[in-house]
Amino acid sequence: MNTLQNETLNQTFRLAYFLHRNRPVARQIAEAALENLETTTLRQDKRIYYAGQRTKISFTELHLLQRLVYEKSDPFERARESNSARPLRAERLLVHFIKHLVWITARRNSFYVTLGLSRLLHRYTTAETLELYNCSSKTL
């Protein structure tokens, strides 16, 4: 395994561990995300090839891997959140909320990402959100 692959594996594991604070769970999530990376990359490339206009965000492999970690984390988070014997602290719930917000908005298009992050996380006004979106869409 080369240095780049090791670094990718480490980043994937660190993100999963940050979300769960459980090494076996983080390892399982990282492995599942890496297993699905090639398929996800091919699916995105096919979508980009056939799309007439660009409205969805195109991701690098690292970004796709991040989204896969989010996807693979979801069942573990739901199971942990439903465990009333050991309720999660507010900080953990906030991490899960922000992760979920980024995950569901990134599945849509760049407008939803801007809307979700600026309005729900930062309480920007509608005008500020539209200005931010217009600035970011010019650079795409």
N, CA, C and O atoms as a GROMACS GRO file, in nm:
protein
  560
    1MET      N    1   0.085  -0.118   0.000
    1MET     CA    2   0.000   0.000   0.000
    1MET      C    3   0.090   0.124   0.000
    1MET      O    4   0.181   0.135   0.082
    2ASN      N    5   0.064   0.217  -0.092
    2ASN     CA    6   0.149   0.335  -0.100
    2ASN      C    7   0.108   0.440   0.003
    2ASN      O    8   0.008   0.424   0.074
    3THR      N    9   0.186   0.547   0.010
    3THR     CA   10   0.164   0.652   0.110
    3THR      C   11   0.029   0.720   0.094
    3THR      O   12  -0.038   0.747   0.193
    4LEU      N   13  -0.012   0.747  -0.030
    4LEU     CA   14  -0.140   0.812  -0.055
    4LEU      C   15  -0.256   0.724  -0.007
    4LEU      O   16  -0.351   0.774   0.053
    5GLN      N   17  -0.248   0.595  -0.035
    5GLN     CA   18  -0.353   0.503   0.010
    5GLN      C   19  -0.358   0.496   0.163
    5GLN      O   20  -0.466   0.492   0.222
    6ASN      N   21  -0.241   0.494   0.226
    6ASN     CA   22  -0.236   0.493   0.373
    6ASN      C   23  -0.299   0.619   0.430
    6ASN      O   24  -0.375   0.612   0.526
    7GLU      N   25  -0.267   0.733   0.371
    7GLU     CA   26  -0.322   0.860   0.420
    7GLU      C   27  -0.474   0.863   0.400
    7GLU      O   28  -0.547   0.910   0.488
    8THR      N   29  -0.522   0.814   0.288
    8THR     CA   30  -0.666   0.808   0.263
    8THR      C   31  -0.734   0.718   0.365
    8THR      O   32  -0.839   0.753   0.420
    9LEU      N   33  -0.676   0.603   0.391
    9LEU     CA   34  -0.730   0.511   0.490
    9LEU      C   35  -0.732   0.576   0.628
    9LEU      O   36  -0.830   0.564   0.701
   10ASN      N   37  -0.624   0.644   0.664
   10ASN     CA   38  -0.617   0.712   0.794
   10ASN      C   39  -0.722   0.822   0.806
   10ASN      O   40  -0.788   0.834   0.910
   11GLN      N   41  -0.738   0.902   0.701
   11GLN     CA   42  -0.838   1.008   0.705
   11GLN      C   43  -0.979   0.951   0.718
   11GLN      O   44  -1.062   1.003   0.792
   12THR      N   45  -1.005   0.844   0.647
   12THR     CA   46  -1.136   0.780   0.652
   12THR      C   47  -1.164   0.728   0.792
   12THR      O   48  -1.273   0.748   0.846
   13PHE      N   49  -1.066   0.661   0.849
   13PHE     CA   50  -1.083   0.608   0.985
   13PHE      C   51  -1.100   0.722   1.086
   13PHE      O   52  -1.186   0.713   1.174
   14ARG      N   53  -1.020   0.828   1.074
   14ARG     CA   54  -1.029   0.940   1.169
   14ARG      C   55  -1.167   1.005   1.165
   14ARG      O   56  -1.223   1.039   1.269
   15LEU      N   57  -1.223   1.022   1.045
   15LEU     CA   58  -1.356   1.081   1.035
   15LEU      C   59  -1.460   0.990   1.101
   15LEU      O   60  -1.544   1.037   1.178
   16ALA      N   61  -1.454   0.862   1.071
   16ALA     CA   62  -1.549   0.768   1.131
   16ALA      C   63  -1.532   0.763   1.283
   16ALA      O   64  -1.631   0.755   1.356
   17TYR      N   65  -1.409   0.769   1.330
   17TYR     CA   66  -1.385   0.768   1.474
   17TYR      C   67  -1.435   0.896   1.539
   17TYR      O   68  -1.490   0.892   1.650
   18PHE      N   69  -1.417   1.009   1.472
   18PHE     CA   70  -1.469   1.135   1.524
   18PHE      C   71  -1.621   1.128   1.542
   18PHE      O   72  -1.675   1.179   1.640
   19LEU      N   73  -1.688   1.066   1.447
   19LEU     CA   74  -1.834   1.057   1.453
   19LEU      C   75  -1.883   0.961   1.560
   19LEU      O   76  -1.991   0.980   1.616
   20HIS      N   77  -1.804   0.856   1.591
   20HIS     CA   78  -1.855   0.749   1.677
   20HIS      C   79  -1.778   0.727   1.807
   20HIS      O   80  -1.834   0.674   1.902
   21ARG      N   81  -1.654   0.767   1.812
   21ARG     CA   82  -1.571   0.745   1.932
   21ARG      C   83  -1.568   0.597   1.972
   21ARG      O   84  -1.574   0.563   2.090
   22ASN      N   85  -1.560   0.511   1.871
   22ASN     CA   86  -1.558   0.367   1.893
   22ASN      C   87  -1.473   0.306   1.782
   22ASN      O   88  -1.513   0.307   1.665
   23ARG      N   89  -1.357   0.254   1.818
   23ARG     CA   90  -1.262   0.204   1.717
   23ARG      C   91  -1.318   0.092   1.629
   23ARG      O   92  -1.306   0.101   1.507
   24PRO      N   93  -1.379  -0.013   1.686
   24PRO     CA   94  -1.432  -0.118   1.598
   24PRO      C   95  -1.539  -0.067   1.501
   24PRO      O   96  -1.542  -0.106   1.385
   25VAL      N   97  -1.627   0.020   1.549
   25VAL     CA   98  -1.730   0.076   1.462
   25VAL      C   99  -1.666   0.163   1.355
   25VAL      O  100  -1.704   0.156   1.238
   26ALA      N  101  -1.570   0.246   1.394
   26ALA     CA  102  -1.502   0.334   1.298
   26ALA      C  103  -1.431   0.252   1.191
   26ALA      O  104  -1.433   0.287   1.073
   27ARG      N  105  -1.368   0.144   1.231
   27ARG     CA  106  -1.299   0.058   1.134
   27ARG      C  107  -1.398  -0.005   1.037
   27ARG      O  108  -1.374  -0.009   0.916
   28GLN      N  109  -1.509  -0.054   1.089
   28GLN     CA  110  -1.612  -0.115   1.004
   28GLN      C  111  -1.667  -0.013   0.903
   28GLN      O  112  -1.687  -0.046   0.786
   29ILE      N  113  -1.691   0.108   0.949
   29ILE     CA  114  -1.743   0.213   0.861
   29ILE      C  115  -1.640   0.250   0.755
   29ILE      O  116  -1.674   0.263   0.637
   30ALA      N  117  -1.515   0.267   0.796
   30ALA     CA  118  -1.408   0.303   0.701
   30ALA      C  119  -1.392   0.196   0.594
   30ALA      O  120  -1.378   0.227   0.476
   31GLU      N  121  -1.394   0.071   0.635
   31GLU     CA  122  -1.381  -0.039   0.538
   31GLU      C  123  -1.499  -0.041   0.441
   31GLU      O  124  -1.479  -0.059   0.320
   32ALA      N  125  -1.619  -0.023   0.491
   32ALA     CA  126  -1.738  -0.024   0.404
   32ALA      C  127  -1.734   0.093   0.307
   32ALA      O  128  -1.770   0.078   0.190
   33ALA      N  129  -1.690   0.209   0.354
   33ALA     CA  130  -1.681   0.327   0.266
   33ALA      C  131  -1.578   0.304   0.156
   33ALA      O  132  -1.603   0.335   0.040
   34LEU      N  133  -1.462   0.250   0.193
   34LEU     CA  134  -1.358   0.224   0.093
   34LEU      C  135  -1.403   0.119  -0.008
   34LEU      O  136  -1.368   0.128  -0.126
   35GLU      N  137  -1.478   0.020   0.036
   35GLU     CA  138  -1.528  -0.083  -0.056
   35GLU      C  139  -1.622  -0.024  -0.161
   35GLU      O  140  -1.627  -0.073  -0.274
   36ASN      N  141  -1.696   0.079  -0.126
   36ASN     CA  142  -1.795   0.138  -0.217
   36ASN      C  143  -1.742   0.256  -0.297
   36ASN      O  144  -1.814   0.310  -0.380
   37LEU      N  145  -1.619   0.296  -0.274
   37LEU     CA  146  -1.566   0.416  -0.338
   37LEU      C  147  -1.561   0.404  -0.490
   37LEU      O  148  -1.604   0.497  -0.559
   38GLU      N  149  -1.511   0.294  -0.542
   38GLU     CA  150  -1.498   0.281  -0.688
   38GLU      C  151  -1.634   0.287  -0.757
   38GLU      O  152  -1.650   0.356  -0.858
   39THR      N  153  -1.732   0.217  -0.704
   39THR     CA  154  -1.866   0.218  -0.762
   39THR      C  155  -1.926   0.358  -0.759
   39THR      O  156  -1.987   0.402  -0.857
   40THR      N  157  -1.908   0.427  -0.648
   40THR     CA  158  -1.962   0.562  -0.634
   40THR      C  159  -1.894   0.659  -0.730
   40THR      O  160  -1.959   0.745  -0.789
   41THR      N  161  -1.764   0.644  -0.746
   41THR     CA  162  -1.689   0.729  -0.840
   41THR      C  163  -1.737   0.706  -0.983
   41THR      O  164  -1.757   0.802  -1.057
   42LEU      N  165  -1.755   0.581  -1.021
   42LEU     CA  166  -1.802   0.550  -1.156
   42LEU      C  167  -1.942   0.604  -1.180
   42LEU      O  168  -1.971   0.655  -1.288
   43ARG      N  169  -2.029   0.594  -1.080
   43ARG     CA  170  -2.165   0.645  -1.092
   43ARG      C  171  -2.164   0.797  -1.113
   43ARG      O  172  -2.239   0.849  -1.196
   44GLN      N  173  -2.079   0.867  -1.038
   44GLN     CA  174  -2.070   1.012  -1.054
   44GLN      C  175  -2.016   1.048  -1.192
   44GLN      O  176  -2.067   1.139  -1.258
   45ASP      N  177  -1.913   0.978  -1.237
   45ASP     CA  178  -1.855   1.006  -1.368
   45ASP      C  179  -1.958   0.986  -1.479
   45ASP      O  180  -1.962   1.063  -1.575
   46LYS      N  181  -2.039   0.883  -1.467
   46LYS     CA  182  -2.143   0.857  -1.566
   46LYS      C  183  -2.247   0.969  -1.565
   46LYS      O  184  -2.292   1.013  -1.671
   47ARG      N  185  -2.286   1.015  -1.445
   47ARG     CA  186  -2.383   1.124  -1.433
   47ARG      C  187  -2.327   1.251  -1.496
   47ARG      O  188  -2.400   1.321  -1.567
   48ILE      N  189  -2.202   1.282  -1.472
   48ILE     CA  190  -2.140   1.402  -1.528
   48ILE      C  191  -2.136   1.394  -1.680
   48ILE      O  192  -2.159   1.494  -1.748
   49TYR      N  193  -2.108   1.275  -1.734
   49TYR     CA  194  -2.099   1.257  -1.878
   49TYR      C  195  -2.233   1.285  -1.946
   49TYR      O  196  -2.236   1.348  -2.051
   50TYR      N  197  -2.343   1.238  -1.886
   50TYR     CA  198  -2.475   1.251  -1.949
   50TYR      C  199  -2.549   1.379  -1.915
   50TYR      O  200  -2.645   1.414  -1.985
   51ALA      N  201  -2.508   1.449  -1.812
   51ALA     CA  202  -2.582   1.570  -1.770
   51ALA      C  203  -2.562   1.682  -1.870
   51ALA      O  204  -2.450   1.710  -1.913
   52GLY      N  205  -2.672   1.746  -1.908
   52GLY     CA  206  -2.664   1.857  -2.001
   52GLY      C  207  -2.614   1.984  -1.936
   52GLY      O  208  -2.531   2.056  -1.992
   53GLN      N  209  -2.664   2.012  -1.818
   53GLN     CA  210  -2.617   2.130  -1.746
   53GLN      C  211  -2.574   2.087  -1.607
   53GLN      O  212  -2.619   1.985  -1.554
   54ARG      N  213  -2.489   2.166  -1.549
   54ARG     CA  214  -2.429   2.129  -1.422
   54ARG      C  215  -2.504   2.194  -1.306
   54ARG      O  216  -2.492   2.314  -1.283
   55THR      N  217  -2.582   2.115  -1.234
   55THR     CA  218  -2.650   2.167  -1.116
   55THR      C  219  -2.609   2.090  -0.991
   55THR      O  220  -2.618   2.142  -0.880
   56LYS      N  221  -2.564   1.968  -1.008
   56LYS     CA  222  -2.519   1.890  -0.894
   56LYS      C  223  -2.370   1.913  -0.872
   56LYS      O  224  -2.296   1.943  -0.965
   57ILE      N  225  -2.331   1.898  -0.749
   57ILE     CA  226  -2.191   1.914  -0.714
   57ILE      C  227  -2.115   1.790  -0.760
   57ILE      O  228  -2.162   1.678  -0.742
   58SER      N  229  -1.998   1.810  -0.818
   58SER     CA  230  -1.910   1.699  -0.853
   58SER      C  231  -1.802   1.691  -0.746
   58SER      O  232  -1.741   1.791  -0.711
   59PHE      N  233  -1.780   1.572  -0.695
   59PHE     CA  234  -1.690   1.553  -0.583
   59PHE      C  235  -1.560   1.487  -0.625
   59PHE      O  236  -1.557   1.407  -0.719
   60THR      N  237  -1.453   1.520  -0.554
   60THR     CA  238  -1.328   1.448  -0.567
   60THR      C  239  -1.345   1.314  -0.496
   60THR      O  240  -1.445   1.291  -0.428
   61GLU      N  241  -1.248   1.225  -0.513
   61GLU     CA  242  -1.257   1.095  -0.446
   61GLU      C  243  -1.261   1.111  -0.294
   61GLU      O  244  -1.334   1.038  -0.227
   62LEU      N  245  -1.183   1.205  -0.241
   62LEU     CA  246  -1.185   1.226  -0.095
   62LEU      C  247  -1.322   1.275  -0.047
   62LEU      O  248  -1.369   1.233   0.059
   63HIS      N  249  -1.384   1.362  -0.125
   63HIS     CA  250  -1.517   1.409  -0.087
   63HIS      C  251  -1.620   1.297  -0.097
   63HIS      O  252  -1.708   1.284  -0.012
   64LEU      N  253  -1.608   1.215  -0.201
   64LEU     CA  254  -1.699   1.101  -0.213
   64LEU      C  255  -1.680   1.005  -0.096
   64LEU      O  256  -1.776   0.949  -0.043
   65LEU      N  257  -1.556   0.987  -0.057
   65LEU     CA  258  -1.528   0.900   0.056
   65LEU      C  259  -1.588   0.957   0.185
   65LEU      O  260  -1.640   0.882   0.268
   66GLN      N  261  -1.582   1.087   0.201
   66GLN     CA  262  -1.644   1.152   0.316
   66GLN      C  263  -1.795   1.125   0.316
   66GLN      O  264  -1.852   1.090   0.420
   67ARG      N  265  -1.858   1.141   0.202
   67ARG     CA  266  -2.003   1.114   0.192
   67ARG      C  267  -2.034   0.967   0.222
   67ARG      O  268  -2.135   0.936   0.285
   68LEU      N  269  -1.947   0.878   0.176
   68LEU     CA  270  -1.968   0.736   0.204
   68LEU      C  271  -1.956   0.706   0.353
   68LEU      O  272  -2.031   0.625   0.407
   69VAL      N  273  -1.862   0.771   0.419
   69VAL     CA  274  -1.850   0.754   0.565
   69VAL      C  275  -1.978   0.802   0.632
   69VAL      O  276  -2.027   0.737   0.724
   70TYR      N  277  -2.031   0.914   0.587
   70TYR     CA  278  -2.157   0.965   0.642
   70TYR      C  279  -2.269   0.864   0.621
   70TYR      O  280  -2.348   0.836   0.711
   71GLU      N  281  -2.276   0.810   0.500
   71GLU     CA  282  -2.382   0.713   0.468
   71GLU      C  283  -2.370   0.587   0.553
   71GLU      O  284  -2.468   0.539   0.610
   72LYS      N  285  -2.249   0.535   0.562
   72LYS     CA  286  -2.227   0.411   0.637
   72LYS      C  287  -2.240   0.432   0.787
   72LYS      O  288  -2.263   0.336   0.861
   73SER      N  289  -2.226   0.556   0.833
   73SER     CA  290  -2.240   0.588   0.976
   73SER      C  291  -2.384   0.592   1.021
   73SER      O  292  -2.414   0.568   1.138
   74ASP      N  293  -2.472   0.622   0.930
   74ASP     CA  294  -2.612   0.648   0.967
   74ASP      C  295  -2.677   0.534   1.047
   74ASP      O  296  -2.738   0.562   1.150
   75PRO      N  297  -2.668   0.408   1.004
   75PRO     CA  298  -2.731   0.301   1.083
   75PRO      C  299  -2.673   0.290   1.225
   75PRO      O  300  -2.747   0.262   1.320
   76PHE      N  301  -2.543   0.310   1.238
   76PHE     CA  302  -2.481   0.304   1.370
   76PHE      C  303  -2.530   0.418   1.459
   76PHE      O  304  -2.554   0.400   1.578
   77GLU      N  305  -2.544   0.536   1.400
   77GLU     CA  306  -2.592   0.651   1.476
   77GLU      C  307  -2.736   0.630   1.521
   77GLU      O  308  -2.770   0.657   1.636
   78ARG      N  309  -2.819   0.581   1.431
   78ARG     CA  310  -2.959   0.558   1.467
   78ARG      C  311  -2.971   0.456   1.580
   78ARG      O  312  -3.050   0.473   1.673
   79ALA      N  313  -2.891   0.350   1.572
   79ALA     CA  314  -2.894   0.248   1.678
   79ALA      C  315  -2.847   0.307   1.811
   79ALA      O  316  -2.906   0.281   1.916
   80ARG      N  317  -2.743   0.386   1.805
   80ARG     CA  318  -2.689   0.447   1.928
   80ARG      C  319  -2.786   0.549   1.986
   80ARG      O  320  -2.804   0.555   2.108
   81GLU      N  321  -2.850   0.629   1.901
   81GLU     CA  322  -2.944   0.730   1.948
   81GLU      C  323  -3.070   0.668   2.008
   81GLU      O  324  -3.132   0.728   2.096
   82SER      N  325  -3.108   0.550   1.961
   82SER     CA  326  -3.230   0.487   2.012
   82SER      C  327  -3.205   0.405   2.139
   82SER      O  328  -3.300   0.353   2.198
   83ASN      N  329  -3.081   0.394   2.181
   83ASN     CA  330  -3.047   0.319   2.302
   83ASN      C  331  -3.076   0.407   2.424
   83ASN      O  332  -2.993   0.489   2.462
   84SER      N  333  -3.192   0.388   2.484
   84SER     CA  334  -3.231   0.473   2.598
   84SER      C  335  -3.155   0.438   2.726
   84SER      O  336  -3.155   0.517   2.820
   85ALA      N  337  -3.091   0.322   2.729
   85ALA     CA  338  -3.013   0.286   2.847
   85ALA      C  339  -2.888   0.374   2.861
   85ALA      O  340  -2.843   0.401   2.972
   86ARG      N  341  -2.834   0.417   2.748
   86ARG     CA  342  -2.716   0.505   2.748
   86ARG      C  343  -2.742   0.622   2.654
   86ARG      O  344  -2.694   0.620   2.541
   87PRO      N  345  -2.815   0.723   2.698
   87PRO     CA  346  -2.844   0.836   2.609
   87PRO      C  347  -2.718   0.914   2.574
   87PRO      O  348  -2.625   0.926   2.654
   88LEU      N  349  -2.717   0.967   2.454
   88LEU     CA  350  -2.603   1.046   2.407
   88LEU      C  351  -2.605   1.184   2.470
   88LEU      O  352  -2.710   1.239   2.503
   89ARG      N  353  -2.486   1.239   2.486
   89ARG     CA  354  -2.474   1.376   2.535
   89ARG      C  355  -2.507   1.472   2.422
   89ARG      O  356  -2.506   1.435   2.304
   90ALA      N  357  -2.537   1.595   2.458
   90ALA     CA  358  -2.576   1.698   2.361
   90ALA      C  359  -2.468   1.719   2.255
   90ALA      O  360  -2.499   1.741   2.138
   91GLU      N  361  -2.341   1.712   2.295
   91GLU     CA  362  -2.231   1.733   2.200
   91GLU      C  363  -2.231   1.627   2.090
   91GLU      O  364  -2.208   1.658   1.974
   92ARG      N  365  -2.256   1.502   2.127
   92ARG     CA  366  -2.260   1.393   2.030
   92ARG      C  367  -2.379   1.409   1.937
   92ARG      O  368  -2.368   1.386   1.816
   93LEU      N  369  -2.493   1.448   1.993
   93LEU     CA  370  -2.611   1.469   1.909
   93LEU      C  371  -2.589   1.583   1.810
   93LEU      O  372  -2.636   1.576   1.697
   94LEU      N  373  -2.517   1.686   1.853
   94LEU     CA  374  -2.486   1.798   1.763
   94LEU      C  375  -2.395   1.752   1.649
   94LEU      O  376  -2.416   1.790   1.534
   95VAL      N  377  -2.296   1.670   1.679
   95VAL     CA  378  -2.209   1.615   1.575
   95VAL      C  379  -2.292   1.535   1.476
   95VAL      O  380  -2.274   1.548   1.354
   96HIS      N  381  -2.382   1.451   1.525
   96HIS     CA  382  -2.467   1.371   1.437
   96HIS      C  383  -2.558   1.460   1.352
   96HIS      O  384  -2.578   1.432   1.234
   97PHE      N  385  -2.611   1.566   1.412
   97PHE     CA  386  -2.699   1.657   1.338
   97PHE      C  387  -2.625   1.726   1.224
   97PHE      O  388  -2.673   1.730   1.111
   98ILE      N  389  -2.507   1.781   1.253
   98ILE     CA  390  -2.431   1.851   1.150
   98ILE      C  391  -2.389   1.755   1.039
   98ILE      O  392  -2.397   1.788   0.921
   99LYS      N  393  -2.344   1.636   1.078
   99LYS     CA  394  -2.308   1.536   0.978
   99LYS      C  395  -2.427   1.504   0.889
   99LYS      O  396  -2.414   1.497   0.767
  100HIS      N  397  -2.542   1.484   0.950
  100HIS     CA  398  -2.662   1.449   0.874
  100HIS      C  399  -2.704   1.564   0.782
  100HIS      O  400  -2.744   1.541   0.668
  101LEU      N  401  -2.695   1.686   0.831
  101LEU     CA  402  -2.730   1.803   0.750
  101LEU      C  403  -2.641   1.812   0.626
  101LEU      O  404  -2.690   1.833   0.516
  102VAL      N  405  -2.511   1.796   0.645
  102VAL     CA  406  -2.419   1.800   0.530
  102VAL      C  407  -2.448   1.685   0.436
  102VAL      O  408  -2.450   1.703   0.314
  103TRP      N  409  -2.471   1.567   0.491
  103TRP     CA  410  -2.496   1.449   0.408
  103TRP      C  411  -2.622   1.465   0.323
  103TRP      O  412  -2.618   1.438   0.203
  104ILE      N  413  -2.733   1.508   0.382
  104ILE     CA  414  -2.857   1.515   0.304
  104ILE      C  415  -2.858   1.632   0.207
  104ILE      O  416  -2.920   1.622   0.101
  105THR      N  417  -2.792   1.741   0.240
  105THR     CA  418  -2.792   1.854   0.145
  105THR      C  419  -2.697   1.827   0.029
  105THR      O  420  -2.726   1.867  -0.084
  106ALA      N  421  -2.587   1.761   0.054
  106ALA     CA  422  -2.490   1.734  -0.053
  106ALA      C  423  -2.545   1.634  -0.155
  106ALA      O  424  -2.495   1.627  -0.267
  107ARG      N  425  -2.645   1.557  -0.118
  107ARG     CA  426  -2.708   1.464  -0.213
  107ARG      C  427  -2.790   1.539  -0.317
  107ARG      O  428  -2.818   1.485  -0.424
  108ARG      N  429  -2.827   1.661  -0.287
  108ARG     CA  430  -2.912   1.738  -0.378
  108ARG      C  431  -2.824   1.817  -0.475
  108ARG      O  432  -2.766   1.760  -0.567
  109ASN      N  433  -2.814   1.947  -0.454
  109ASN     CA  434  -2.728   2.030  -0.538
  109ASN      C  435  -2.667   2.140  -0.455
  109ASN      O  436  -2.691   2.150  -0.335
  110SER      N  437  -2.587   2.223  -0.520
  110SER     CA  438  -2.511   2.324  -0.446
  110SER      C  439  -2.602   2.425  -0.376
  110SER      O  440  -2.564   2.479  -0.272
  111PHE      N  441  -2.719   2.451  -0.429
  111PHE     CA  442  -2.811   2.544  -0.363
  111PHE      C  443  -2.855   2.489  -0.228
  111PHE      O  444  -2.860   2.563  -0.130
  112TYR      N  445  -2.888   2.360  -0.222
  112TYR     CA  446  -2.932   2.301  -0.096
  112TYR      C  447  -2.820   2.299   0.008
  112TYR      O  448  -2.846   2.318   0.127
  113VAL      N  449  -2.697   2.276  -0.035
  113VAL     CA  450  -2.585   2.280   0.058
  113VAL      C  451  -2.573   2.420   0.118
  113VAL      O  452  -2.561   2.435   0.239
  114THR      N  453  -2.577   2.520   0.032
  114THR     CA  454  -2.569   2.658   0.079
  114THR      C  455  -2.685   2.690   0.172
  114THR      O  456  -2.666   2.750   0.277
  115LEU      N  457  -2.804   2.651   0.132
  115LEU     CA  458  -2.923   2.678   0.212
  115LEU      C  459  -2.915   2.610   0.349
  115LEU      O  460  -2.939   2.673   0.452
  116GLY      N  461  -2.881   2.483   0.349
  116GLY     CA  462  -2.875   2.408   0.475
  116GLY      C  463  -2.772   2.463   0.571
  116GLY      O  464  -2.800   2.481   0.689
  117LEU      N  465  -2.653   2.488   0.520
  117LEU     CA  466  -2.546   2.534   0.609
  117LEU      C  467  -2.564   2.677   0.653
  117LEU      O  468  -2.539   2.710   0.770
  118SER      N  469  -2.606   2.763   0.563
  118SER     CA  470  -2.615   2.904   0.600
  118SER      C  471  -2.741   2.936   0.681
  118SER      O  472  -2.734   3.013   0.776
  119ARG      N  473  -2.852   2.879   0.645
  119ARG     CA  474  -2.978   2.911   0.716
  119ARG      C  475  -2.993   2.832   0.845
  119ARG      O  476  -3.032   2.887   0.948
  120LEU      N  477  -2.964   2.704   0.841
  120LEU     CA  478  -2.988   2.621   0.959
  120LEU      C  479  -2.874   2.625   1.060
  120LEU      O  480  -2.899   2.623   1.180
  121LEU      N  481  -2.751   2.631   1.014
  121LEU     CA  482  -2.639   2.633   1.108
  121LEU      C  483  -2.601   2.773   1.152
  121LEU      O  484  -2.567   2.795   1.268
  122HIS      N  485  -2.605   2.866   1.060
  122HIS     CA  486  -2.552   3.000   1.090
  122HIS      C  487  -2.657   3.110   1.100
  122HIS      O  488  -2.623   3.224   1.132
  123ARG      N  489  -2.781   3.077   1.074
  123ARG     CA  490  -2.891   3.174   1.084
  123ARG      C  491  -2.872   3.297   0.995
  123ARG      O  492  -2.906   3.408   1.033
  124TYR      N  493  -2.818   3.275   0.877
  124TYR     CA  494  -2.808   3.385   0.781
  124TYR      C  495  -2.948   3.421   0.734
  124TYR      O  496  -3.039   3.338   0.736
  125THR      N  497  -2.964   3.544   0.691
  125THR     CA  498  -3.091   3.586   0.634
  125THR      C  499  -3.105   3.526   0.494
  125THR      O  500  -3.010   3.472   0.439
  126THR      N  501  -3.224   3.536   0.439
  126THR     CA  502  -3.247   3.487   0.303
  126THR      C  503  -3.158   3.562   0.205
  126THR      O  504  -3.099   3.501   0.116
  127ALA      N  505  -3.149   3.692   0.220
  127ALA     CA  506  -3.066   3.773   0.130
  127ALA      C  507  -2.919   3.733   0.141
  127ALA      O  508  -2.850   3.722   0.039
  128GLU      N  509  -2.870   3.711   0.262
  128GLU     CA  510  -2.731   3.670   0.280
  128GLU      C  511  -2.706   3.532   0.220
  128GLU      O  512  -2.602   3.508   0.160
  129THR      N  513  -2.802   3.444   0.236
  129THR     CA  514  -2.790   3.309   0.180
  129THR      C  515  -2.785   3.313   0.028
  129THR      O  516  -2.702   3.246  -0.033
  130LEU      N  517  -2.872   3.391  -0.033
  130LEU     CA  518  -2.872   3.404  -0.179
  130LEU      C  519  -2.743   3.467  -0.230
  130LEU      O  520  -2.690   3.425  -0.333
  131GLU      N  521  -2.692   3.565  -0.158
  131GLU     CA  522  -2.566   3.628  -0.197
  131GLU      C  523  -2.452   3.527  -0.189
  131GLU      O  524  -2.366   3.521  -0.277
  132LEU      N  525  -2.450   3.449  -0.082
  132LEU     CA  526  -2.347   3.346  -0.067
  132LEU      C  527  -2.357   3.243  -0.179
  132LEU      O  528  -2.256   3.203  -0.235
  133TYR      N  529  -2.479   3.201  -0.211
  133TYR     CA  530  -2.498   3.104  -0.319
  133TYR      C  531  -2.452   3.162  -0.452
  133TYR      O  532  -2.383   3.093  -0.529
  134ASN      N  533  -2.488   3.286  -0.482
  134ASN     CA  534  -2.447   3.349  -0.608
  134ASN      C  535  -2.296   3.359  -0.618
  134ASN      O  536  -2.240   3.336  -0.725
  135CYS      N  537  -2.230   3.392  -0.509
  135CYS     CA  538  -2.083   3.398  -0.510
  135CYS      C  539  -2.022   3.261  -0.532
  135CYS      O  540  -1.927   3.246  -0.610
  136SER      N  541  -2.076   3.161  -0.465
  136SER     CA  542  -2.018   3.027  -0.478
  136SER      C  543  -2.049   2.964  -0.613
  136SER      O  544  -1.967   2.890  -0.666
  137SER      N  545  -2.166   2.993  -0.670
  137SER     CA  546  -2.200   2.933  -0.800
  137SER      C  547  -2.121   2.995  -0.914
  137SER      O  548  -2.105   2.931  -1.018
  138LYS      N  549  -2.071   3.116  -0.897
  138LYS     CA  550  -1.987   3.177  -1.000
  138LYS      C  551  -1.852   3.107  -1.011
  138LYS      O  552  -1.792   3.105  -1.118
  139THR      N  553  -1.805   3.050  -0.900
  139THR     CA  554  -1.676   2.983  -0.901
  139THR      C  555  -1.685   2.839  -0.948
  139THR      O  556  -1.582   2.776  -0.973
  140LEU      N  557  -1.806   2.784  -0.960
  140LEU     CA  558  -1.823   2.646  -1.006
  140LEU      C  559  -1.798   2.641  -1.150
  140LEU      O  560  -1.807   2.534  -1.210
   0.00000   0.00000   0.00000
